[in-house]
Amino acid sequence: MKNTLYKQKISFPYVSFFVLFFFFISSSSHASDIIKINRGQSEKDIRTNYTYTVLNKALIASIPKYGAFGIEVTGFEVPNHQTLKELVKGEFINVAMALTTDEWEEKSTPIQIPIRRGIFSYRLLAINTAKAEVFNNIHTLEQLKTLTVGVRKSWTTRKVLTKLGFEVADAYSYDSIFAMLDKNRFDYIPRGIHEIYDELEIRKVDLPHLMVEPRLALYIPSPFYMFVSKSTPQIAARLELGLEKMVEDGSLQSLFEQYYGAYIEKADLENRTIIHLGNPLLPSKTPLERKELWHSFSVKAQ
């Protein structure tokens, strides 16, 4: 029988549009592949708008070979530190999206196509307005290390910064880290180009002392992949197929530019001082040689 197309609208706080999820369900039975994913990290977390859209389009692209699918979003937040454990079990979630590490690649199936095309490799700094002058005098990695960086305890970035010898202050939730910076508990939070402007805009009334530091950016190579539970290998195969199709036909690049182009322009990396941190946790199998997978950012020659 032919598949029937259903659309469900899911709204997100602070967003003026709807993300459409397409559920392809056979008229005689449920979809053969049910993709189970985690919800965002808070009601103010709008970062999933892009990733859910990419997921949906990759699944649609895989229909000719793999057939019908359904998407289920968990009714509760799975904390960052529990996400990989739940993915391994495959009960509540069987697909997750995260920065890659050797642990993630060993315990689940990575789809080694960076769906954010490397934008998370460049971090801008959220700072307290009272510290603006301090950052005017920061030019090198050694100077930056004299300051305290705030990160969520469960973030992969925390592991990278700790490995590199930074002084780290921990936050235990996505929302609390911004409140702590507003109270000057530490000096800065490194945030992706695609994250920082919305994060501060959403909180400007409640947390009025936050700003984007205007001169600096950090470079930390950080591929962001889809990971699939090893208990659902067909879902991994269809996502890899769908994403490769999106790379080939240019639709992944088009989505990237649609969602993130304005942020890249606003960040103006070409006129910032880029401090290279590196990433000691970057897996050796990262496909850096596949130039078509990565956005080419305009930055100063180092």
Secondary structure, 3 states (H helix, E strand, C coil): CCEEEEEEEEECCCCCCEEEEEEEEECCCCCCEEEEECCCCCCCCCCHHHHHHHHHHHHHHCHHHHCCEEEEECCCCCCHHHHHHHHHHCCCCCEEEEECCHHHHHHCEEECCCCCCCHHHEEEEEEEHHHHHHHHCCCCHHHHCCCEEEEECCCHHHHHHHHCCCEEEEECCHHHHHHHHHCCCCCEEEEEHHHHHHHHHHCCCCCCCEEECCCEEEECCCCEEEEECCCCHHHHHHHHHHHHHHHHHCHHHHHHHHHHHHHHHHHCHHHCEEEECCCCCCCCCCCCCCHHHCCCCCCCCC
